Amino acid sequence: MAKVAVLGAGSWGTALSIVLADNGHDVRLWTHRKEQAEAINSTHKNEKYLEIMIPEKINAYDDLARAIQGVSAIVLVVPTKAIRDVCARLDTILEEKITLIHASKGIEPESLKRVSEMIAEEMEKYAYEDIVVLSGPSHAEEVGKRQPTTVTVSSLNEKNAKITQDLFINEFFRVYTSPDVIGVELGGALKNIIALGAGISDGLGYGDNAKAALITRGLAEIARLGTSLGANPLTFLGLPGVGDLIVTCTSVHSRNWRAGNLLGKGNKLDQVLDQMGMVVEGVRTTRAAHQFAAKQEIEMPITNGIYKILFEEAKPKDVVDQLMNRTKREEMDDLAVLLSNRYA
């Protein structure tokens, strides 16, 4: 069995730690908050994030150097805004190259870098090709309760992808592999924007028709941008694409849906973030995707509408009206573009 450090003791980091512990691995769960580490070790609970008992074999640390000492793999599960800082610290204390996995979902505004690209820039010991991403439809609350879940791991280094698959796979946590790092990362990041939109739609009191349309057309936007950056369009029809999109847009477990729901009910963004008390990755990713769409000259009307709600104080009802009254077009145009990108 392996010795693994999970960096980030939020809900997702805690849930992944449970999967690893169930598989018999020696798990170290790192948090930058000393009081959180002490509470986990003394009570075997992480009550702010998951209402579930944590296996006693999981040991929490607030000292990063101690947490990674002697490990053969690191799983990075910190918010995207903390990726660069944590990786820069790791680069100074890691003595040898080990398997590096990330399960964070987002895009960095301004630089428009994906998480794996940020990691590679901050860590001299790691080439982009060696980093593994874990993504897919996976609420931490359900993973922590050992409910059936299926995810995808992706790396250009096939050996590292298979090492990661072996670390995590068990009877309730199924793991597939994929070589499409770009598609897997973008699917996991961009679906949070559409989940905000789904929450806004529900908050406005709209029904299933509106949500189904939003999810479907949102998937078209995700695929349109992703394929322009080199992703395989078929990835967006799999677990990291439509799978993650469905689970994030339709469940009260989704913090992005919950944030959108509050926005749809008339709350301002600052009020929503205060009420959430946790990172809402879709907000930061919306800003990045809005910039990305302009740079790539890709049409993303839903993303742009949500951007206006978040950052320009547009009224959600007005944005929906604008989307419904856009110029007439042929739906199959999007499919034709995706197929031409794939088979050109």
Secondary structure, DSSP 8 states (H G I E B T S, - for coil): --EEEEE--SHHHHHHHHHHHHTT-EEEEE-S-HHHHHHHHHHSEETTTEEEE--TTEEEES-HHHHHTT-SEEEE-S-GGGHHHHHHHHHHH--S--EEEE----B-TTT--BHHHHHHHH-TT--GGG-EEEESS--HHHHHTT--EEEEEE-SSHHHHHHHHHHH--SSEEEEEES-HHHHHHHHHHHHHHHHHHHHHHHTT--HHHHHHHHHHHHHHHHHHHHHTT--GGGGGSIIIIIHHHHHHS-TT-HHHHHHHHHHTT--HHHHHHHH-S--HHHHHHHHHHHHHHHHT---HHHHHHHHHHHS---HHHHHHHHHTS----THHHHHHHHHHHH-
